Amino acid sequence: MFKQEKDWKPELRHEVRNGKGDVTFNHIYAKGTELNKNMRLFAKLVLEPGCSIGWHVHENEDEIYYILSGTAETDDNGVKRILQAGDSTLTRSGEGHSITALGSEKLELIATIISY
């Protein structure tokens, strides 16, 4: 299946997981209709400077963040790191994380959630 960026489905969410500000979820492939049942999310996320996805724990699923542009601070099970373009994190089932857009430019990343 081939898709162009113009075919992605944008969704604006407010205070995701009790985070700050807005996050745009650009759904590259749709859950339930295009993704297999074990894939819950495959999207490009965009966070304005200072916005965040709050701390949350994953159960029976893994989530990968791959940073495309901007600067992020992540909290991966209590370990804080600064991420740049090309960096990634993997949060496994039973683990928790959060992410915040730092600096003056938007944070853009690919988020993938795989359930099991």
N, C-alpha and C positions, 0 to 999 in steps of 0.2 A: 504494500500500500504506500503510495507516494502522497505527500502533502506539502504545500507551500506555506510559508509563514502567514500569508493573508488568510489561510483557511483555519488557523488556530482559533480556539474559542476563549476569549478573555473573560475573566471573572475577577471583580474587585472585592476583596475581603477586608473587613475592618478588625483591627486588634486581634490578629490571628493568635490563638493559644494565649490570650491575655497579653500579647505583645503591644507595641506602640505603633500607631499610624495605620497606613493601608499597605496591602500587598496585592499586586496584580498577578493572578495565576493565568498564564497563557497556556491553556490545555492543548498540547501538541496532538495527543491522541486521547479520545474520550473514554472514560471509565465505563465499562458495561457494554459498550457498543463496538469499540475499536480495540481496546486492550483485552488481553486474556484475563480470566477471573483472578489470577494471582498478582496482577499488576493493578495497583490502586491509583497510581499517579505517575504521569510523565509530562512535566510542564516546565516552561521557562517562567521563573518567578522574578518580579521586579519590585525592589524596595527602594523608596526614596531615602535620602540621607536621614539618619536618626530613627528610621522605622525598624521594627523587629518582629520576629516570630518568637513568642514566649516559650519558656521551658516546658517541655512535654516529654512523656515517655512513650515509646513504641512497644506494643505487645503483639506478638505473632506476625511481625513484619519488620523489614529493614528499610531504612531511608538513606539515600545517597544525595549529597549536595555537591555539584560541580560548579565552581565559580567561573563565570564567563568574563565579568568586568566589575570594577569597583573593589572596595575593601570591606571585609566582614570581620566581625568578632564572633567567634563561636564559643559556646560552652558545651563541651562534650564530656558528660559525666563529671562535671566539676573542674575539668581542665580547660582553661581559656586559651585560645589561640587567635592570631590574626591571619586571615586568609586573603589571598590575591588571586587574580586570574590564573587558571591552570591548577589551582589547589582543589582538593576535595575532602569530604568527610563521609564516613560510613557509620551510621547509628544502627546497631543491631537490636533485636527484640530484647526487651527488658532494660534497655539503656535509654537515657534521656539527653536532650540537647536543646539549644536555642541558637538564634543567629540575629545579629544586628548589623545594619548598614552604617559604616563609619565614613568619615570624610565628607567631601562636598559633591560627590557624584553618585548616581544611582548604583545600587548593587543588583547585578543580574546573574542568575544562576539557573542551572537545570536541577530539578528535584525529581527523584524517582522513588516510588514506594512499591516494594515487592512484598506481598503477603504470603504466609504459609501456614 
